[in-house]
Amino acid sequence: MSAIPEAVVAAVVADVSARMAEPAYAQLAIGEVVSSHPAAGQYIGAHADTLGGGEGVMQTVFHAHVIDECFTRHRGRATRAVGFRELDAAVRATLDPAATLSARQPAIASYVASNAEGAAQLRLLALFALALDRA
């Protein structure tokens, strides 16, 4: 897949920021990712300890929503569900998911690097993005 332009990421971030004024938006966004990508939601949830608990899981899933929106907007269609097969392939393909993401999707990598809170969240978001890039 072609690299997502910075302008697409910036537009998605601006739209998401505007929608954050709606009280239920974050909850709906998290639910959307969990229903659209159940395996990814389970995978992220399984890392609750390294993410600092439930709050860290919710933040990670919310950022996964932003990443998913970027891919959706760039492709002009909804993304395919990221399953365990795509996640496993992303894990096996690289020892450094953030560096691999920087090479394949620099604008997404920049978003992840700017928003991830800690190494565990950075790694999980990079793996999710790499899996989406393959899906």
VOSE-741292 format. One record per residue (C-alpha): residue number from 0; residue in one letter; x, y, z. Coordinates in steps of 0.5 Angstrom, whole numbers, always signed. Layout:
# VOSE-741292
    i  aa      u      v      w
  NUM   A      X      Y      Z
...
//
This chain:
# VOSE-741292
    i  aa      u      v      w
    0   M     +0     +0     +0
    1   S     +2     +7     -1
    2   A     +4    +11     +4
    3   I     -1    +15     +8
    4   P     +1    +23     +7
    5   E     +2    +27    +13
    6   A     -4    +32    +10
    7   V     -9    +26    +11
    8   V     -6    +24    +18
    9   A     -7    +32    +20
   10   A    -14    +32    +17
   11   V    -16    +26    +21
   12   V    -13    +28    +28
   13   A    -17    +35    +27
   14   D    -23    +31    +26
   15   V    -22    +27    +32
   16   S    -20    +33    +36
   17   A    -27    +37    +34
   18   R    -31    +30    +35
   19   M    -28    +30    +42
   20   A    -33    +36    +44
   21   E    -38    +30    +44
   22   P    -39    +27    +51
   23   A    -39    +20    +48
   24   Y    -35    +20    +42
   25   A    -29    +17    +46
   26   Q    -33    +11    +48
   27   L    -36    +10    +41
   28   A    -29    +10    +38
   29   I    -26     +5    +43
   30   G    -32     +1    +42
   31   E    -32     +1    +34
   32   V    -25     -1    +34
   33   V    -26     -7    +39
   34   S    -32     -9    +34
   35   S    -29     -8    +28
   36   H    -22    -11    +30
   37   P    -24    -16    +36
   38   A    -17    -20    +35
   39   A    -13    -13    +36
   40   G    -18    -11    +42
   41   Q    -16    -17    +45
   42   Y     -9    -17    +44
   43   I     -8    -10    +46
   44   G    -13    -12    +52
   45   A     -8    -18    +54
   46   H     -2    -12    +55
   47   A     -6     -9    +60
   48   D     -1    -10    +65
   49   T     +5     -7    +61
   50   L     +0     -1    +59
   51   G     -2     +1    +66
   52   G     -8     -2    +67
   53   G    -15     -1    +64
   54   E    -14     +6    +63
   55   G     -8     +5    +58
   56   V    -12     +0    +54
   57   M    -17     +5    +53
   58   Q    -12    +10    +51
   59   T     -9     +5    +46
   60   V    -15     +3    +43
   61   F    -17    +10    +42
   62   H    -10    +11    +38
   63   A    -12     +5    +34
   64   H    -18     +8    +32
   65   V    -15    +14    +30
   66   I    -10    +10    +26
   67   D    -15     +6    +23
   68   E    -19    +12    +21
   69   C    -13    +15    +17
   70   F    -12     +8    +13
   71   T    -20     +8    +12
   72   R    -19    +15     +9
   73   H    -13    +14     +5
   74   R    -16     +8     +2
   75   G    -23    +11     +1
   76   R    -26     +5     +4
   77   A    -27     +1    +11
   78   T    -21     -3    +13
   79   R    -21    -10    +13
   80   A    -21    -13    +20
   81   V    -14    -14    +23
   82   G    -14    -21    +26
   83   F     -9    -25    +30
   84   R     -6    -28    +23
   85   E     -4    -20    +21
   86   L     -2    -19    +28
   87   D     +3    -25    +28
   88   A     +6    -23    +22
   89   A     +7    -16    +24
   90   V    +11    -19    +30
   91   R    +15    -24    +26
   92   A    +17    -19    +21
   93   T    +21    -14    +25
   94   L    +24    -14    +32
   95   D    +23     -6    +32
   96   P    +16     -5    +30
   97   A    +17     +3    +30
   98   A    +23     +3    +26
   99   T    +19     -1    +21
  100   L    +13     +3    +21
  101   S    +17     +9    +20
  102   A    +20     +6    +14
  103   R    +13     +4    +11
  104   Q     +8     +9    +14
  105   P    +12    +15    +16
  106   A     +6    +20    +17
  107   I     +3    +14    +22
  108   A     +9    +13    +25
  109   S    +10    +20    +27
  110   Y     +3    +20    +30
  111   V     +5    +14    +34
  112   A    +11    +17    +36
  113   S     +8    +24    +38
  114   N     +2    +20    +42
  115   A     +4    +14    +45
  116   E     +5    +14    +53
  117   G    +11     +9    +54
  118   A    +15     +4    +50
  119   A     +9     -2    +51
  120   Q     +4     +3    +48
  121   L     +9     +5    +42
  122   R    +10     -2    +40
  123   L     +3     -4    +40
  124   L     +0     +2    +36
  125   A     +6     +0    +31
  126   L     +4     -7    +31
  127   F     -3     -5    +30
  128   A     -1     +0    +24
  129   L     +3     -5    +21
  130   A     -2    -10    +21
  131   L     -7     -5    +18
  132   D     -2     -4    +12
  133   R     -2    -11    +11
  134   A    -10    -12    +11
//
